[in-house]
Amino acid sequence: MRYIRPPAVETEILAGEKIEIERRSIYPVIRISILKTPEGVVFGGWITPLAMLVIEPKGQYAISLTEGEITADQIGEMVPSLKKVIDKARGIFRIEVS
């Protein structure tokens, strides 16, 4: 009997390109999933919108595009590149010491 290995799903959460509207910046947060054979051949994929991070002069907030609620801090944990955007908007500057 021949063993058939199931396909693997690779998933990554990313920030989309910033959208600027007046003095507001909006960052879409998406999950990209790729379906691959055991040999690494891609044969499917999908993109799922998860949330939007909104940066305004008076604050930052998140809008969930799924059933649950989400905060700007949670988005910063999911997408490290947006953590820097959130910190900058809050006036937090980190100095890395090596």
C-alpha positions in Angstrom: 0.0 0.0 0.0 1.4 3.4 -1.0 1.4 6.1 1.7 0.1 9.5 0.5 1.5 12.5 2.5 -1.0 15.3 3.0 -0.3 18.8 1.8 1.2 21.3 4.2 -0.3 24.7 4.9 2.1 27.6 5.5 0.6 30.7 7.1 2.0 34.2 7.7 0.4 37.3 9.1 1.5 40.5 7.3 0.7 44.2 7.1 -0.6 45.5 3.8 0.4 48.8 2.2 -0.4 51.9 4.2 -3.5 53.8 3.1 -3.5 57.6 3.9 -6.8 59.5 4.2 -6.4 63.1 5.3 -4.5 62.9 8.6 -5.3 59.2 9.2 -3.2 56.2 8.2 -4.8 52.8 7.8 -2.8 49.5 7.7 -4.6 46.4 6.6 -3.6 43.2 8.4 -3.9 40.0 6.4 -3.2 36.3 6.8 -1.7 34.6 3.8 -2.0 30.8 3.6 -0.2 28.7 1.0 -1.0 25.0 0.3 2.1 23.0 -0.8 2.8 19.4 -1.7 5.4 17.5 0.4 7.8 18.2 -2.5 7.3 22.0 -2.1 5.1 22.6 -5.1 2.5 25.3 -4.5 -1.0 24.3 -5.7 -3.2 26.7 -3.8 -3.4 29.7 -1.6 -5.7 32.2 0.0 -5.7 35.6 1.7 -7.9 36.4 4.7 -8.4 40.0 5.9 -8.1 40.1 9.7 -8.1 43.7 10.9 -7.2 47.3 10.2 -4.8 49.3 12.3 -5.8 53.0 12.3 -3.4 55.7 13.3 -4.8 59.2 13.9 -3.2 62.3 15.5 -5.2 61.7 18.7 -4.7 57.9 19.0 -4.5 54.5 17.5 -7.1 51.7 17.4 -7.8 48.5 15.6 -10.9 47.4 13.8 -11.5 43.6 13.6 -12.7 42.2 10.4 -13.4 38.8 12.0 -15.8 37.8 14.7 -13.5 38.6 17.7 -12.2 41.9 19.1 -8.6 43.1 18.7 -6.5 45.9 20.1 -3.7 47.9 18.5 -1.3 46.2 21.0 -2.4 42.7 19.8 -1.8 43.8 16.2 1.7 44.9 17.2 2.4 41.5 18.6 1.1 39.7 15.5 3.0 41.9 13.1 6.3 43.2 14.5 6.7 45.8 11.7 3.5 47.5 12.9 4.8 47.5 16.5 7.2 50.2 15.5 4.5 52.2 13.8 2.3 52.0 16.9 5.2 53.0 19.2 6.2 56.0 16.9 2.5 57.2 17.0 2.6 57.0 20.8 5.8 58.9 21.0 7.8 55.9 22.2 11.3 55.7 20.9 13.5 52.7 21.7 17.2 52.7 21.5 18.7 49.3 20.9 21.9 48.6 22.7 24.2 45.8 21.6 
